[in-house]
Structure formats: C-alpha cells, structure tokens
Amino acid sequence: MTIFFLKIVQAARALANLAAHGDSNSNNAAVGQEAGALEALVQLTRAPHDGVRQEAAGALWNLSFDDRNREAIAAAGGVEALVALAHSCSNASRGLQERAAGALWGLSVSETNSIAIGREGGVGPLIVLARSDAEDVHETAAGALWNLAFNPGNALRIVEEGGVPALVHLCSSSVSKMARFMSALALTYMFDGRMDEIAMIGTSTESTSKSVSLDGARRMALKNIEAFVMTFSDPQAFSAAAASSAPAALTQFTIPGGRHAAHHVSLLQNAGAPRVLRVAAAAAGAPLEAKIFARIVLRNLEHYQTGYSI
C-alpha cells in the first residue's frame, strides 16, 4: 500500500474511532455535520484497497447510530455504495465483511433506507455474509436482515434469495446469542402474514409458483421458531434468558394478533414463563430494558388468558 493510501486509511480510522463514541457524547453528530465528511467516506468505500474500504465502512457504521447521519449517508449515495461493497467482499477479510454488513445494519434502522437497500439488491449479499462461519460477520449480517425483514417486500426478497435456510441455520446453530435472537425475529417478521399479499402479485402461473415456494419456506421457518421458543422450556434456562435480551425477542413472538402468537404463548405458558417473567421484571440487578420487555411479554401472555395457573 502506498504512503498516500496509508494516510487515507489512518484518516478514515481516526474518523471511525471518533464516531465510535457517538452513543455517549456529541462526536458522532459532530463528525456527520462536517462539510463533505460523509460524502468522502462514501467515496472511500469504492477505493481499490481493502484497508481503506474497511475503515470507511467502519466509520459509516459508527456514524449511522445518529439519526441525522443515517439519512445524510443515504442522501450521499451510501446505500448504493455499501450494497456494492457487500456484493464485492464475499472473499475479503472478516473485518471488511463485518463492517460492510454493519454499515447496512445501521442504515436499515430507517424504514426508508431499509426499502432502498432491498430495491438496490442488498438482500443477496447479506444472505451470503449471513452464511459465514465467522461469528462477527454473520451476527452483523443477521442484524441487517432482521431490520430488512420487517418490510414485506424485503421479506419476500429474503425468501426468493434463499435466505430462510441461512436464517434457520443461524437461529439453531450460531454461537452468538444475538445472531440467534435476530434470526428468529427476522423469521417471525417474515411469516406474520403481511408478506402473503405481495407474494401473490403477478400472473397466475407465477403466483402458484411463489405460493408453493412460500409455503415450504413458511413451514421451515415456523418449525425452527417453535424450536427456538422451546429452548426456554427449561426453567433454569428461561430464568437466565429472562434477565437478558431474550424478552425483547419473546415480545415479538407473543404480540396479540400475531399469526402464530397464540401457539407461542401456549408453549411459554407450559414452560412456566409468567412466574419467571415476574421475577425478572422485579429483579433489582436486571437491566432496565430486560425489565420493560419482561413486563410487555407478561401483558401479552395475560391477553390470551390460556388458563395457566400461576
């Protein structure tokens, strides 16, 4: 690498490090407001050297935690650039793959950006990265697919691109708890019924083909969602999970009106979930978010009134 590009890498890394503190101070927003900073970083994702592209994507990932930066990155062509980067890095270093997927994960928090990523062709490369054996790579790819899956159009794209088996594999086999939760949530979003109408658009022949394909994917997804929920059937395992990020996932599985929520509620009731969730909601040492989600899941369980005796 030439001295010129080495300096560019160092500059991009400095911006990434500065923006990394965005959750606790104003650095993140301040970097994004510097004239031309975001545009320059977007351009650097197209640089010929992997080191430059990696640092640029890392900086954009960190900067995307700020709402204004997220939209400004998209306006500067960040969606197109990062999708292209994800397409091109399937054989690149783990660091570059993680940051490319992470930057798309950050941008996809916005529904507008999520739709744009899907339309730009971002689903396919994210599925490829989700198949990676590297935990940090497939975890960030799962995060991006989780956000994308909430949009019915993207959900259908994930099915058509072969993403269901990839998400099922992560849901059942990843060593990353976050990857398992996010994959399970993505599958839940995809098969809550909102995708069905979109899947039936087209000629009758196309509709029949899509319907058959969708039914097979749905069966595979629901089987594994049920298996995921059943992992909480052991009281000790559920107690440990209830004090962590698990209630956030369980919230989605039990939302009143959800297509399969009643079935998930029945499984959780049989696992003794209400008692454990009450303990988690009242635990002094539990994270605040876990307490809040525990209360929400409790409310969802009570909504169905399945007759479980506490």
N, C-alpha and C positions, 0 to 999 in steps of 0.2 A: 504494500500500500504506500502511495506517495505521501510526502510530508503534507501536501495540500489536503488530501483526503483524511489524513490522520488528524489534522486540525479540525476538520469538519466533524469527525467522529467525536472529538473531545468537546466541541461546542454543543453538539446535539445531546451528548451525555450530561453536560452541565445543565442544559435546559430540563432534561428528564429528571435529574436529581432535585433541581429547584422546584419543579412542579409536583414532585412526589409528596411534598409536604402540604399539598392543597387542602387536605381534609382538616388540618389544624391551624392554618393561617391563610393569609391572602396571597401567597406566592402563586398559587395555581391560576387564580383570576388575573393577577397582575401580568404573568407571562403571556397569557392569551390576549391581553389588551395591547401588548407591544406591537406597534405597526409592522406588518409583514412577517411576524414571527410564525404564525400558524401556516401561512402560505409557504414559507420557506421550509418548514418541517414536512408539509405535504409533498413538496417537490423532492425532498431528500429521500422519501420512501421509494423513489424511482432511480436512485443513484446506482451506479454499477457495482459498488462494493457492499457486501453483506453487512459489514460492520456499521456503515453509515445508515443503511436501511433499518437495521435493528435498533440503533439508538433513536432514530427519528420516530419509528413506530412506538418505541417505549415512551418517548416524550409525549406523543399524541395520546397514548393510553392514559398516562397520568393526567394530562390536561383535560381529558374528556370527562373527568369526575365533576367538573364545573359545568353547570347548565348552559351558560352563555358560550363557553368554549366549545361545548359539544355541537351547538348549532353553527358556530363560526367555522369549525373544522369542516363540517359538511358543506357549508357555503363555499369554502375554499377548494372544493373538489376532493375532500378527504375520503368520502365513501368510495368513489371510483378508484382512487389511488390505493386504498387499503384492501379493497376487494382484489385488485390486480396483484397486490403484494401477496395476499393469501394464496392466490392462484399459482404464483411463481415460486413459492417457498416450500413446496411439499418435500423437497430433498435438501432443504437448507438446514442450518443449525437449529437446535432446540430453542435457543434464545430468540432467534428471529421468528420462528413459528409461534412461540408463546406470545411475543409482543404483537405480531400481526393479528392473531386471534383476539388478544386482549384489547387492542385498539378498537376492533369491530364490536367487541362486547361492550366497551364503554360507549361507543356511538349508538348502539342499538337500544340503549335505555330509552331513547326518544322514539316514539311510535313512528314519527315521520321518517327518521333515519332507518328504523327497522324495515319499513316498507321499501325504502330506497335500496338498502343492502340486498333485499330479496330480488328486486327488479334488476339490480346490477349484476346478478349472478353470484352473490356471495354465499349462498347456501351450500353449493357443491364443495368448494374448497374448505369450508368449515367442517363439513362431514368428514372429509379426508383427514383433517387435523384431529378431529374427534376420535379417529381410529388409531391415533398414535399411542405407542406404549408408554411414552413419556408422560408422567403424571401432570407436570406443569403445563404441557401442551394440550392434552385432552381436557383438562379442567377448564382452561380459558375458552376452548372451542365449545365445550358444553355450556358455559355461561352465555356465550353469544347465541347459540342455538336455542337456549331457554328463552331469551328475550325475543328472538325472531318467531318462535313457535306460538306466541300469544296472538299473532296476526294470522287469521285463517288462510290468507293467500300464501304466506310463508310456510304455514303448517303443511299445506298441500305440496309445496315445493320440496319440503323435507322428505315427505313420503315418496314423491316421484324420483328424488335423487338418491333413494336408498338409505335415508338417514335413520329409519326406525330400527333396523338391526344394530346400527352403531350406537344409538342411544340405549337400546336394551342391554347391549354388552356393557356399557359404562354403568348403567343402573345396577347391574348384577355383579360386576367384576372389578370395578375400579377400586384401587386402594384409597382413593381420595373420597372422603365423606361428602365434600362439596360437589364433586362430579356426580356422585350417585344421586344426591338430592336434586341437583339441577336437571339431570337427565330424566329423573322420574317426573319432575314438574313439567318439563317440556312435553313428555308423552301425555301427561294429563291434560295440558292445554290443547294439544293437537286433537285429542279424541273426546272433547267435551260436547261435540255436536255442531259446533259453528262452522267447521270445515265442510260438512256434507253438501250444503247447497252449492258451494263453489266447485266441489268435485264433480257435480252433475252437469255443469255447463258444457255445452258442446254438442256434437252430433250424437245420435242415439248409439252408434257403434262405440264412439269414444267414451260416452257416458257409461256404457256397460262395462267396458274395459277398466275404466277408472274405479267404478263401483266395486268390481271384483278385487282389484288391487288394494283398494282402501279397506275392504272387509278383512282381507288377510293381514294387513298391517295393523288394523284395529285389534284383531284377536291376539296378535303377538304382543302388542303394547299393553293391553289390559291384563293379560296373563302375568306380565312382569310387574305391572303396577301393583297388582294384588300381592305378588310375591314380596315386593318391596314393603308394602304396608304390613305384611305378615312378619317381617323381620322385627317388628315392635311387639310381637305377641308374647315374648318372654318378659315378665315383669321387671327383672333387673335391667335388661337391655332397654326397655322402654323408659325406665326411671332415668337412666343415663342420658338417653336421647332427648327426653323432655326438658332437660336443663341445658340443652344446646340449641343448635339451629333446626332440629327436627320439627318443632311445632310450626315453623314457617312453611315447611313442606306439607305437613298434615293439614294446615289451613286450606290449602288448595284442594286437597283430596276430599274435604268434607263440606265445602261450600254448599249451602242449601240451594237446591235446584240443579246442582251439577248432575250430569247424566248418570254417573255411577256412584255418586256420593253416598246414597243410602246403603249400598253394599259395603263401601269402605267404612262407614260409621258402624255397621254391624260387626265388622272384623275388629275394629278398635274397641267397641263395647265389650266384646268377648275377651279381649286381651286385658281388660281392667283399666282401660285408658282414663276414664273420668277421675278415678281416685288419684292416679299418678299425676294427672294434669293439675289437679287441685293443689297437690303438694308442690309441684313445680311453680305454679302461679304465686304461691305464698312463700317460696324459699328465699331467705334473706340474701343468700350468696349467688342466686341465679342472675344472669344478665337481664337487663330490663326488657330487651326485645323478646327474649325467650318467655318472660312472664306475660307480656302482652299477647304474644301468639298463643300461649297456653290457654289464656282466657278466651281468646277467639275460638279456638278449637272446642273448648268446653261448651261455648254457646252454640256452636254448630251441632255438637253431639246432642245437646238438650233439645234443639229444634226438631230433631227426628223422633225423639221420645220412643225409643225402641223397647222400652220396658226393662232396661238393665237395672238391676237392684244394686245400689251403692251402699 
